[in-house]
Amino acid sequence: MSQAATDSRTLDAASSATEGKPRFLRGGSGLLARIALSAIVVAVGLAIVFGVLFLAILTLRDRSVESAHTQQVIATANRLQTRVIDLETSVRGFVISKNTRDLGPWRAAQAQYPREMSALLGLTKDNPIQHSRALALRSAIDGYLQTYSRPLVGFMERNPRYAPTVALSNRGRLEVEAIRARFRQFLDTETALSNARQSRARTTARHALEVGGAGLAASMLLILLGALYLNRAVARPVRLTARAAARIAGGDFSERLRMTGPGEVGELERTFNTMAASLERTLADLEERNQTLAESEQVKSELVSNVSHELRTPLASVLGFSALMLDRDLAPDERRRYLEVIRTEAHRLAALLNDLLDLQRVEQEALELRHEAVDLNALLAAQVTLYSAQSEAHALRFEPAGEPLLIRGDRDRLAQVIGNLLSNGIKYSPEGGEVEVGSGRLGDEVTVWVRDRGLGIPEDHQDRIFTKFFRGDVGRERGIAGTGLGLVLARQIVEAHGGEVGFESEEGTGSTFWFRLPAAAESDAAIPEGSLAAHDDS
């Protein structure tokens, strides 16, 4: 069904609706009659209307001032509560990460707290009960800072080894919850006061609008300006239509007219809007198709470039070493070395084909996952052992969580994710060094991270890291092997498990890639004995 036919039916429906109305509601001859009738009603009640309207406006002004003051109190209290939450969450983040940069919100909240507390105290001076509660809030927050928050930060800066013990403590959270309970009591009272004042303001505003509407509807000004009104109803919409048509001719297809004209003028406006909407949809379809075509061309170009390079290198090695073995009589040790090279390059080709097949399954939403009990600590240990043998220049250091990290998922696919992160950490640290692998649990989630001290990722490349076939200039310039699919597949696999993946990186200092997964429920946490050994074929 064509878009033109749809627009035509819309226009026909609008016209039919207009034609179905009584004659005096369609504009034209009924316009002047309505003006004259309104003028007669205005002449009778004009004095009464204006007097009542004046009183309503004065009352509305007073109600508005009261309501605005209450809203200011609520906004100030909410900002102050946010500072308290920043104090607690920033300290908790610092305790967990041991990174002093996480104390930035904590320091900022302390700097802003005195000013905002003074503002709250000033705003509540007209309400003794709320002022007393504000003083109690100040006392509670000062006590939290002086007896817990600041001493804890100082202690952790001197004794970071106690972070796990401190992280398990609930003292800070409980104190903040007590402060937040005071905030809730304060805000509930202020909100109730605000609601009452707003209700009075709305009632006053409604009365003012009713009186004002009656005054405007019956105003003698309608009679005195009748000619101008007709000019606006007909001539002005036509001028606006002409200007809008000129803008559409200049390429602005978003232009629309407000349908305010009576009779034929309104019909013209409706027809114009239907035409503009049709043109805008056509242009949007063309732009979307062009964008899709451009993206397809870019993906095809990157696919051809990456895959051809990744195929050429291992194929050249396989062909070269096999030719040497056929043309020469080699010693057994040398023949074995050549065969090892051929096997390595064949594995590289197989990995490339597997990545392409996995990408196809992901795009076709055909990636199948098993749901079995997996201990991520054991899986990480197996992968670290496997990849430790791949580079003598790198040292893989594993810092497991102090407890089993049990999840439900596909062990082989999760091993693929971990392998991709470890492989990237090794490849993009060409000078060697340490690659750290860690795991932990926070609440209902388990986290795994891989940190290297390698090349890092330029800032202008970071938003494309999870784009298909993207490898960046650093990988190409240094001849680092890869197809640009590993991280794409890793994200798809993690998200298919209900998790998320991300990274932090700075060019020249290295990168940290991490992913989080939902922890298994206790009823699903049993892992059959020997299951890890049975599947350890990564």
Secondary structure as GFF3:
##gff-version 3
##sequence-region A 1 538
A	DSSP	alpha_helix	3	19	.	.	.	ID=ss1
A	DSSP	three_ten_helix	23	25	.	.	.	ID=ss2
A	DSSP	alpha_helix	30	97	.	.	.	ID=ss3
A	DSSP	three_ten_helix	100	103	.	.	.	ID=ss4
A	DSSP	alpha_helix	104	123	.	.	.	ID=ss5
A	DSSP	alpha_helix	128	144	.	.	.	ID=ss6
A	DSSP	pi_helix	145	149	.	.	.	ID=ss7
A	DSSP	alpha_helix	150	158	.	.	.	ID=ss8
A	DSSP	three_ten_helix	160	162	.	.	.	ID=ss9
A	DSSP	alpha_helix	163	167	.	.	.	ID=ss10
A	DSSP	alpha_helix	171	217	.	.	.	ID=ss11
A	DSSP	alpha_helix	221	224	.	.	.	ID=ss12
A	DSSP	alpha_helix	226	249	.	.	.	ID=ss13
A	DSSP	alpha_helix	263	327	.	.	.	ID=ss14
A	DSSP	alpha_helix	332	363	.	.	.	ID=ss15
A	DSSP	beta_strand	372	375	.	.	.	ID=ss16
A	DSSP	alpha_helix	376	388	.	.	.	ID=ss17
A	DSSP	beta_strand	394	399	.	.	.	ID=ss18
A	DSSP	beta_strand	406	409	.	.	.	ID=ss19
A	DSSP	alpha_helix	411	427	.	.	.	ID=ss20
A	DSSP	beta_strand	433	442	.	.	.	ID=ss21
A	DSSP	beta_strand	445	451	.	.	.	ID=ss22
A	DSSP	three_ten_helix	459	464	.	.	.	ID=ss23
A	DSSP	alpha_helix	472	477	.	.	.	ID=ss24
A	DSSP	alpha_helix	486	496	.	.	.	ID=ss25
A	DSSP	beta_strand	500	506	.	.	.	ID=ss26
A	DSSP	beta_strand	510	518	.	.	.	ID=ss27
A	DSSP	three_ten_helix	522	524	.	.	.	ID=ss28
A	DSSP	alpha_helix	531	535	.	.	.	ID=ss29
###
